[in-house]
């Protein structure tokens, strides 16, 4: 196996390496050293170390495709400047309306955790409704519009860029009021950093940028600590807000120990790959298959282990190796880590083959810490969403192009 120099890999690979190393090794080690209540057995540590090492080697392997910015940006212009302005204006009106609606209806007495559980439960059990699908497709279409604004062959239109930035600020304001997912607040920032890297100006790992990353990590950790109290409807005192508390939400490797203990007392049994079947059918909407089993690993296992999920405790996340552990024990931890890298490679191959799909996968990759601390189901289900939305929009563009060509022929005949 040929290993690439880490300086030659793309920004997504580097981001994934940092995410895996931090959540599977660095954070667990820090917490085990500093807190008595955090402890992993030797068996789980061995599984984590081996699976992490193999994951990092696979990412650095020459078999992992590299994203070349010049090739990814070599896509045709899709919309005219007037069409883009029209799209932005409609979106601006909609987002302003949403922001005022949120401010008017905002009730800080409602704990974010309650809303979080209701949304998680609806997603896991009820699936998406028609409106949510339409909203998802509309948001995805706007990603293509945003990319088109910065097309290489388009003169920089300041009005479009100012409009674009204004809309992003409004959307982020909405997120500030309604964000019940702490990670979403940060992953949205990371998404736009990645967007800038691929479509505006490639980012380099200079000393200045490394300092910026460190400060972002530091401030982000404190923000995660504060938002944990905010989400629960509590008023935090200054001495309660600290880095360790902020990072506790990323210390999900310790949940693997909970799975191990549950197996030992008979509360859970090894599933021997059942979850992979659930992962592969996650793309089927409940609108089509109403009786589809509960496929979300973290929600399903949390419900089995904790009777009053959403009331006295919460939906736990068990990490990708953790999902594998419940399938085949320690060998499953390693196998699931390998499968994750294969799905990750497949994602990159799609983007390289169809550069227009990149913005949809940026949303997936921006959430690496969330997905890595979550489970393999989280990555695969979002992978299917990214692929299906891209295919839908791609064929819409194809049909529109065909329609336009047909109209031109008709006009010529007339």
LINFEN-V767431 format. One record per backbone hydrogen bond with DSSP energy under -1.0 kcal/mol. NH is the residue of the N-H (numbers start at 1). CO is the residue of the C=O. If there is no record, write none. Layout:
[[NH	CO] [NH	CO]]
//
This chain:
[[4	60] [8	5] [14	10] [15	11] [16	12] [17	13] [18	14] [19	15] [20	16] [21	17] [22	18] [23	19] [24	20] [25	21] [26	21] [27	22] [29	25] [30	26] [31	27] [32	28] [33	29] [34	30] [35	31] [45	41] [46	42] [47	43] [48	44] [49	45] [50	46] [51	47] [52	48] [53	49] [54	50] [55	51] [56	52] [57	53] [58	54] [59	55] [60	56] [62	2] [64	61] [72	68] [73	69] [75	73] [84	80] [85	81] [86	82] [87	83] [88	84] [89	85] [90	86] [91	87] [92	88] [93	89] [94	90] [95	91] [96	92] [97	93] [98	94] [99	95] [100	96] [101	97] [102	98] [103	99] [104	100] [105	101] [106	102] [110	107] [112	231] [113	231] [115	111] [116	112] [117	113] [118	114] [119	115] [120	116] [121	117] [122	118] [123	119] [124	120] [125	121] [126	122] [127	122] [133	129] [134	130] [135	131] [136	132] [137	133] [138	134] [139	135] [140	136] [141	137] [142	138] [143	139] [144	140] [145	141] [146	142] [147	143] [148	144] [149	145] [150	147] [151	148] [154	151] [161	157] [162	158] [163	159] [164	160] [165	161] [166	162] [167	163] [168	164] [169	165] [170	166] [171	167] [172	168] [173	169] [174	170] [175	171] [176	172] [177	173] [178	174] [179	175] [185	181] [187	183] [188	184] [190	186] [191	187] [192	188] [193	189] [194	190] [195	191] [196	192] [197	193] [198	194] [199	195] [200	196] [201	196] [206	204] [210	206] [211	207] [212	208] [213	209] [214	210] [215	211] [216	212] [217	213] [218	214] [219	215] [220	216] [221	217] [222	218] [223	219] [224	220] [225	221] [226	222] [227	223] [228	224] [229	225] [230	226] [231	227] [232	228] [233	230] [234	229] [240	237] [246	242] [247	243] [250	247] [251	248] [254	251] [255	252] [256	253] [259	255] [260	256] [261	257] [262	258] [263	259] [264	260] [265	261] [267	262] [268	262] [271	326] [272	327] [274	271] [277	273] [278	274] [279	275] [280	276] [281	277] [284	281] [288	285] [289	285] [292	289] [300	296] [301	297] [302	298] [303	299] [304	300] [305	301] [306	302] [310	313] [311	308] [312	308] [313	308] [319	373] [319	374] [320	372] [323	319] [324	320] [325	321] [326	322] [328	324] [329	325] [333	329] [334	330] [335	331] [336	332] [337	333] [338	334] [339	335] [340	336] [341	337] [342	338] [343	339] [344	340] [345	341] [346	342] [347	343] [348	344] [349	345] [350	346] [351	347] [352	348] [353	349] [354	350] [357	354] [358	355] [361	357] [362	358] [363	359] [365	361] [366	362] [368	365] [371	367] [372	368] [373	369] [380	376] [381	377] [382	378] [383	379] [384	380] [385	381] [386	382] [387	383] [388	384] [389	385] [390	386] [391	387] [392	388] [393	389] [394	390] [395	391] [396	392] [397	393] [398	394] [399	395] [400	396] [401	397] [402	398] [403	399] [404	400] [405	401] [406	402] [407	403] [408	404] [409	405] [410	406] [411	407] [412	408] [413	409] [414	410]]
//
